[in-house]
Amino acid sequence: MCQKSTLGIVACILVTVGALNWGLVGLGWLAGGADWNVVHMLLGSWMKVEAIVYVLVGLSGVYKLVKCSSCCKDGTCK
């Protein structure tokens, strides 16, 4: 579940974007090597912006992992 803070909401969105993007990349590979990397399709001409999006998705995943592990230790996960 997403935290109600702005950072938590942004992290949820970015983690979702990353998960969907990787799912599409995997499906594309299974479908004969198609390139269904949506982030690259949208931002491929701006390599630095694309790299920043990947870094933000990764940082969001770390943030969510830390938040989930801390809330699950004290039993507040929903």
C-alpha positions in Angstrom: 0.0 0.0 0.0 1.3 3.5 -0.8 2.1 5.9 2.0 0.0 9.1 2.0 3.1 11.3 1.8 4.0 13.0 -1.4 7.3 11.0 -1.5 5.4 7.8 -0.9 2.9 8.5 -3.7 5.7 9.4 -6.2 7.6 6.3 -5.2 4.5 4.1 -5.8 4.0 5.7 -9.2 7.7 5.2 -10.2 7.8 1.6 -8.9 4.6 0.8 -10.9 6.1 2.4 -14.0 9.2 0.4 -13.6 7.4 -2.9 -13.0 5.1 -2.4 -16.0 8.1 -1.4 -18.2 10.1 -4.5 -17.2 7.1 -6.7 -17.7 6.7 -5.3 -21.2 10.4 -5.7 -21.9 10.1 -9.4 -20.9 7.0 -9.9 -22.9 8.6 -8.3 -25.9 11.6 -10.6 -25.6 9.3 -13.7 -25.4 7.4 -12.5 -28.4 10.4 -12.7 -30.6 12.7 -10.0 -29.5 10.4 -7.0 -29.8 11.6 -3.9 -28.0 8.7 -2.8 -25.8 10.7 -0.6 -23.5 8.2 2.2 -23.0 10.6 4.5 -21.2 13.1 4.2 -24.1 10.3 4.7 -26.6 9.2 7.9 -24.9 12.6 9.3 -23.9 15.1 7.5 -26.1 16.1 10.7 -27.8 17.0 12.2 -24.4 19.4 9.7 -23.1 20.2 11.6 -19.9 16.5 12.1 -19.0 16.0 8.4 -19.7 18.9 7.5 -17.4 17.5 9.8 -14.7 14.1 8.0 -14.9 15.8 4.7 -14.4 17.8 6.0 -11.4 14.6 7.5 -9.9 12.7 4.1 -10.4 15.6 2.3 -8.7 15.7 4.8 -5.8 11.9 4.4 -5.5 12.3 0.7 -5.2 14.9 1.0 -2.5 12.6 3.6 -0.7 9.7 1.2 -0.8 11.8 -1.7 0.3 13.0 0.2 3.3 9.6 1.5 4.2 8.0 -1.9 3.8 10.6 -3.7 5.9 10.3 -1.1 8.7 6.5 -1.2 8.8 6.4 -5.0 8.6 8.7 -5.3 11.6 6.3 -3.4 13.9 3.2 -5.0 12.4 1.7 -1.9 10.7 1.6 -3.3 7.2 -1.8 -3.3 5.6 
